[in-house]
Amino acid sequence: MKVLVVGKGGREHALVWKIAQSPRLEALYAAPGSAGIAPLATCLPDIRVDTSIEHEELLKSEILRLRDFALAEAIDLTVVGPEDALAGGIVDCFEAAGLKVFGPTAAAARIESDKAFAKELMTSIGVPTARYRSFTDAAAARQYIGTEGAPIVVKATGLAAGKGAVVALAIDDAITAVDEMMDARVFGAAGSEVVIEEFMEGEEASLFAICDGSSFVCLVPAQDHKRIGEGDSGPNTGGMGAYAPAPVMTAELVAVSKEQIIAPVLDEMVRRGIPYRGVLYVNLMITDTGPRVVEFNARFGDPEAQVVLPLMQEDLLDVIEAAVTGNLDTLPLAESSERAAVCVVLASAGYPGSYETGLEISGLDRIAQLEGITAFHAGTRDDGGRLVTNGGRVLGITAVGDGISAAVDKVYETVSAVSFEGMYCRRDIAHRALARLDGSLTS
């Protein structure tokens, strides 16, 4: 098969890395790709379909350019990574041209790109989630916060690169979030409407369902670490690390999530005439009353993809093709793994605020041949033969081992061999899983 992967980040590097292992692969392309993806796929750096949705017309023109490339090269399957491209209608465009593409249509991708839509959908069918109100008027939002009190959660309704959610422990913090999102427009049009939710207590987990419109299969559950600081402190980021499997998601809780969340949502999408095909990322809060949905994403998570895909035993191309053709029910997927994977993100100093780029990265050559270790490139570029930083999240170092403890030891030993000026990483990735192992966390 000739395969095209859309995107350039760590998630797309993980997709390319996994697809490249398929014996069915004839040729592999990535648009735009990255310095890390280049050894595995032919990169198309001049076609940028991960442009911010703020530049809608540019995004549409780039999608058309990529469609023309796919037609000219007779691409058999396109796999879409970033949410902006999905919300921008890349699947609709490719399908209209007769091309096979893995991902939801723009209408179905609203489950991520429009949080108010997602909340309305869930509440209409009784899917467990936080109580909420949505607002297009900032004054009304501030008044509601004053009535409800804190802690409370404020979310930009649109796409905000994983940074549009504020867990406010004080009323003033929540009002500041509304000011920034709705008045200052720090997230652009994504903050023209906000969703304000009750604060849910519990432990978060990530569950990925590969869907073909009616059937679905789940991958091994994972846990992300969104906050910049150790002990889950500081502002939200795009993700500072992840691990799988997440022991908080027991087999019983996975079964409950399938029955009470994923299956009803897919049925409702069909009923509304927008069947969901692609990856449905279910961000869960495991509460005292069971799993409740924090939010949905319409694609693989980043960095969760970097731990879930290395544990996947099947040929990813087989699974994706079955989803695209509506035959997932004929392809059972193993949902458990005896091994574990841990990913630690190496970030630029200052992230998630402003940061410097162009800093030389060293040490990757020393870890390239280590067994069970993969360096996924999130924000790097080739600068005349030098590998340099090109983003806030620079690398995701993933280790696979026999259990969480072994994987944690392996990943941090590897991280110590990599460096660039100002490099920062959390040193407590998988701390909840480790606490369960030593008995200090029992629930």
C-alpha positions in Angstrom: 0.0 0.0 0.0 1.0 3.6 -0.6 0.3 5.5 2.6 0.2 9.2 3.4 0.4 10.5 7.0 -0.8 14.1 7.6 1.1 16.1 10.3 4.5 16.8 11.7 4.5 16.2 15.5 5.3 13.5 17.9 1.9 11.8 17.4 2.5 11.7 13.6 6.1 10.4 14.1 4.6 7.6 16.2 2.0 6.8 13.5 4.7 6.8 10.8 7.0 4.6 13.0 4.2 2.1 13.5 3.0 2.0 9.9 6.6 1.6 8.6 6.6 -1.8 10.3 3.8 -3.2 8.1 4.9 -5.8 5.5 2.1 -4.4 3.4 3.7 -1.0 3.0 5.0 -0.1 -0.4 5.6 3.6 0.0 5.2 6.1 2.9 4.8 9.9 2.7 4.3 12.5 5.4 2.9 16.1 5.0 4.7 18.1 6.1 6.7 15.6 8.1 9.7 16.4 10.3 13.4 15.8 10.9 12.4 12.7 12.9 10.0 11.4 10.3 12.3 11.9 7.3 14.3 8.7 7.8 11.1 6.7 7.6 9.0 8.5 5.0 9.2 10.9 2.1 8.4 14.3 3.6 6.4 17.0 1.8 7.6 20.1 3.7 5.9 22.5 1.4 2.4 21.3 2.0 1.2 22.5 5.4 -2.2 21.2 6.5 -1.6 21.7 10.2 -2.0 25.5 9.9 -4.1 27.1 12.7 -7.8 27.1 11.9 -7.6 30.9 12.2 -6.2 30.8 8.7 -9.2 28.9 7.3 -8.7 29.8 3.6 -5.0 28.9 3.6 -5.9 25.6 5.3 -8.5 24.8 2.6 -6.0 25.5 -0.2 -3.4 23.3 1.4 -5.9 20.5 1.8 -6.7 20.8 -1.9 -2.9 20.7 -2.8 -2.5 17.5 -0.7 -5.6 15.9 -2.3 -4.1 16.6 -5.7 -0.8 14.9 -4.6 -2.7 11.9 -3.2 -4.5 11.5 -6.5 -1.4 12.0 -8.6 0.6 9.4 -6.5 -2.4 7.0 -6.3 -2.2 7.0 -2.5 -4.1 4.0 -1.1 -4.7 5.3 2.4 -4.3 8.7 4.1 -4.1 8.8 7.9 -4.8 12.2 9.4 -3.1 13.2 12.6 -3.8 16.9 13.6 -7.2 18.2 14.7 -7.0 21.4 12.7 -7.0 19.4 9.4 -9.9 17.3 10.5 -12.0 20.3 11.6 -11.0 21.9 8.3 -12.6 19.2 6.3 -9.7 17.2 4.9 -11.7 13.9 5.2 -14.7 15.3 3.4 -12.3 16.6 0.6 -10.5 13.3 0.2 -13.6 11.2 0.3 -15.3 13.4 -2.4 -12.3 12.6 -4.6 -12.6 8.9 -4.1 -9.6 8.6 -1.7 -9.6 6.3 1.3 -8.9 8.4 4.4 -8.8 7.6 8.2 -10.5 10.2 10.3 -13.9 11.8 11.0 -15.6 14.2 8.7 -15.7 17.9 9.7 -19.2 17.4 11.0 -18.2 14.4 13.1 -15.0 16.1 14.3 -17.1 18.7 16.0 -17.0 16.3 18.9 -13.6 17.9 19.5 -13.7 21.2 17.7 -16.9 22.4 19.4 -17.0 21.5 23.1 -20.5 22.9 23.4 -21.7 20.5 20.7 -20.0 17.6 22.5 -21.6 18.5 25.9 -25.0 18.8 24.3 -24.6 15.5 22.6 -23.6 13.7 25.8 -26.3 15.2 28.0 -29.0 14.4 25.4 -28.3 10.7 25.7 -27.3 10.5 29.3 -23.5 10.0 28.9 -21.9 10.7 32.3 -20.1 14.0 32.2 -19.7 17.2 34.2 -22.7 19.6 34.6 -22.1 22.6 32.4 -23.3 25.8 30.8 -22.0 27.4 27.6 -21.7 31.2 27.1 -21.1 33.6 24.2 -21.4 36.6 26.5 -18.5 37.2 28.8 -20.6 39.2 31.4 -23.0 36.3 31.7 -20.2 33.8 32.0 -18.6 35.9 34.8 -22.0 36.2 36.6 -22.5 32.4 36.4 -19.0 31.8 37.9 -19.9 34.1 40.8 -23.0 32.1 41.4 -21.5 28.7 41.2 -18.2 29.4 43.0 -14.9 27.6 42.8 -13.3 25.2 42.1 -14.7 25.4 38.6 -13.5 24.6 35.0 -13.4 27.1 32.1 -12.9 25.8 28.6 -12.6 27.5 25.2 -15.2 25.9 23.0 -12.9 25.6 19.9 -9.5 24.2 19.2 -6.8 25.6 21.4 -3.9 23.1 21.0 -4.7 21.3 24.3 -4.3 24.5 26.3 -7.8 25.9 26.3 -9.0 24.4 29.7 -8.4 26.2 33.0 -9.1 24.4 36.3 -9.7 27.4 38.5 -9.4 26.9 42.2 -10.6 30.4 43.0 -13.3 32.6 41.5 -10.9 35.3 40.5 -8.9 32.7 38.5 -12.0 31.6 36.6 -13.0 35.2 35.8 -9.4 35.9 34.5 -9.7 32.8 32.3 -13.0 34.2 30.8 -11.3 37.6 30.3 -8.4 36.1 28.5 -10.5 33.7 26.3 -13.5 35.9 25.5 -12.2 39.5 25.7 -8.4 39.2 25.0 -9.0 36.3 22.6 -5.7 34.5 23.6 -7.0 31.5 21.7 -8.5 33.5 18.8 -11.9 32.5 17.6 -11.7 29.3 19.7 -12.6 31.4 22.8 -15.6 33.2 21.3 -17.7 30.8 23.3 -16.8 29.1 26.6 -18.0 26.1 28.4 -18.1 26.3 32.2 -18.2 23.0 34.0 -18.5 21.7 37.5 -15.1 20.6 38.9 -14.8 16.8 38.9 -12.6 15.0 41.5 -10.8 11.8 40.6 -8.0 10.5 38.4 -7.9 11.1 34.7 -7.3 8.4 32.1 -7.3 8.2 28.3 -9.1 5.5 26.3 -8.8 5.3 22.5 -11.5 3.7 20.4 -10.9 3.0 16.7 -14.3 3.3 15.1 -15.8 2.4 11.7 -19.1 4.2 12.1 -20.9 1.5 14.0 -18.3 -0.9 15.5 -15.3 0.0 17.5 -12.3 -1.6 19.3 -10.4 -0.1 22.2 -6.6 0.2 22.6 -4.8 -0.2 25.9 -5.7 2.6 28.3 -3.2 5.3 29.0 -2.7 8.3 31.3 -1.4 11.7 30.2 0.4 14.4 32.4 -0.9 17.7 31.2 0.5 20.1 33.7 4.0 21.5 33.3 5.2 20.9 36.9 5.8 17.8 39.0 3.0 16.8 41.2 0.7 18.0 38.5 1.3 21.7 39.3 1.3 24.8 37.1 -0.5 25.5 33.8 -1.7 23.0 31.3 0.5 22.0 28.3 0.0 19.8 25.3 1.2 17.0 27.5 4.5 16.4 29.4 4.4 12.6 29.3 2.3 9.5 29.3 2.3 5.9 30.2 0.3 2.7 29.4 -1.4 0.6 30.6 -2.9 2.9 33.2 -3.9 0.7 36.2 -6.6 3.1 37.2 -8.5 1.8 34.2 -9.4 -1.7 35.3 -11.0 -4.1 32.9 -14.3 -3.4 34.6 -14.0 0.3 34.1 -13.1 -0.2 30.4 -16.2 -2.3 30.0 -18.4 0.4 31.7 -16.8 3.0 29.4 -17.6 1.0 26.3 -21.2 0.4 27.4 -22.1 3.8 28.9 -20.0 6.2 26.8 -18.5 4.9 23.5 -21.4 2.8 22.2 -24.1 5.3 22.9 -22.1 8.2 21.4 -21.5 6.3 18.2 -25.1 5.3 18.0 -26.2 8.9 18.5 -23.8 10.1 15.8 -25.4 7.6 13.4 -28.8 8.8 14.4 -27.8 12.4 13.7 -26.5 11.5 10.2 -22.8 12.0 11.1 -21.4 8.5 11.6 -18.0 8.6 13.4 -15.0 6.9 11.7 -11.5 7.3 13.0 -10.0 7.5 16.5 -12.3 8.6 19.3 -10.1 9.7 22.2 -12.1 9.6 25.4 -10.6 11.7 28.2 -12.1 10.3 31.4 -12.3 11.3 35.0 -12.5 8.2 37.2 -14.7 9.4 40.1 -16.3 7.7 43.1 -19.4 7.1 41.0 -17.5 5.7 38.0 -16.0 7.1 34.7 -17.2 10.5 33.5 -16.2 12.2 30.3 -13.9 15.2 30.6 -13.8 15.7 26.8 -13.5 14.0 23.5 -10.8 14.3 20.9 -11.2 13.3 17.3 -7.7 11.8 16.9 -4.9 10.1 18.7 -3.6 12.0 21.8 -0.1 13.4 22.0 1.9 12.0 23.8 -0.5 9.1 24.5 0.0 7.8 20.9 3.7 7.4 21.7 3.0 4.8 24.4 -0.2 3.2 23.0 1.1 2.4 19.5 4.4 0.7 20.7 2.2 -1.7 22.8 -0.1 -2.5 19.9 0.4 -6.0 18.7 -1.5 -5.8 15.4 -0.5 -4.4 12.0 -1.8 -0.8 12.3 -2.5 -0.7 8.6 -4.8 -3.7 8.9 -6.8 -2.1 11.7 -7.0 1.3 10.0 -8.1 -0.3 6.7 -10.8 -2.2 8.5 -12.1 1.0 10.1 -12.2 2.8 6.8 -14.0 0.0 5.0 -16.5 -0.7 7.9 -15.1 -4.1 8.8 -13.8 -3.7 12.3 -16.1 -6.3 13.6 -14.2 -8.9 11.6 -10.8 -7.9 13.1 -10.6 -8.5 16.9 -8.0 -6.5 18.6 -5.9 -7.4 21.7 -6.7 -4.9 24.4 -4.2 -6.0 27.0 -0.4 -6.0 27.0 2.0 -7.7 29.4 4.5 -4.9 28.7 4.4 -1.2 29.6 5.5 2.0 27.9 6.4 5.3 29.4 7.0 8.6 27.4 8.8 11.6 28.9 8.6 14.9 26.9 11.7 17.0 26.7 10.5 20.6 26.5 12.1 24.0 25.8 12.7 26.4 28.7 9.7 28.7 29.1 7.1 26.3 27.6 4.1 26.6 27.7 4.9 30.3 27.5 7.5 31.8 25.1 10.6 29.9 24.3 13.7 30.0 22.2 14.2 27.7 19.1 17.2 26.7 17.1 19.1 25.1 20.0 21.3 22.2 19.0 20.2 18.8 20.4 22.9 16.2 21.4 22.8 12.6 22.5 20.2 11.1 20.2 23.0 9.1 18.4 23.9 7.5 21.7 20.4 6.1 22.2 19.5 5.3 18.6 20.3 1.6 18.9 19.0 1.0 22.4 16.5 -1.8 22.6 13.0 -0.7 23.6 13.8 3.0 23.2 12.4 5.3 20.6 12.8 9.1 20.4 9.7 10.6 18.8 10.3 14.1 17.4 7.6 16.7 18.4 9.4 19.9 17.5 12.8 19.5 15.8 14.3 20.6 12.4 17.4 19.9 10.4 19.6 23.0 10.3 22.3 22.2 7.8 23.0 18.8 9.3 22.5 19.9 12.9 19.4 18.8 14.7 17.9 21.7 16.5 14.8 22.6 18.6 11.8 23.9 16.7 9.0 23.9 19.3 7.9 24.0 22.9 7.7 20.2 23.2 10.8 19.0 21.4 11.2 15.2 21.9 9.2 12.4 23.5 11.5 9.7 24.7 9.6 6.4 25.0 10.7 3.2 26.7 9.0 -0.2 26.6 9.7 -2.6 29.4 8.3 -5.5 31.4 6.1 -3.4 33.7 5.8 0.2 34.6 8.7 0.3 37.0 11.1 -1.2 34.4 9.9 1.2 31.8 10.2 4.2 34.1 13.8 3.3 35.0 14.7 2.8 31.4 13.2 6.0 30.1 14.9 8.3 32.7 18.2 6.6 32.2 17.8 7.4 28.5 16.7 10.9 29.1 19.9 11.7 30.9 21.8 11.0 27.7 20.0 13.7 25.7 20.5 17.4 26.1 19.9 20.9 24.6 20.2 24.3 26.3 17.4 24.9 28.8 15.9 21.4 28.4 13.2 20.6 30.9 11.3 17.5 31.7 9.1 16.2 34.5 10.7 13.6 36.7 7.6 12.0 38.0 5.9 10.6 34.9 3.8 7.5 35.9 3.9 8.5 39.6 0.3 7.3 40.2 1.1 3.9 38.8 4.2 3.6 40.9 2.3 4.7 44.0 -0.2 1.9 43.4 2.7 -0.6 43.1 4.2 0.5 46.4 0.8 0.6 48.1 0.7 4.3 48.8 -2.2 4.8 46.4 -5.0 2.2 46.8 -8.0 3.7 45.0 
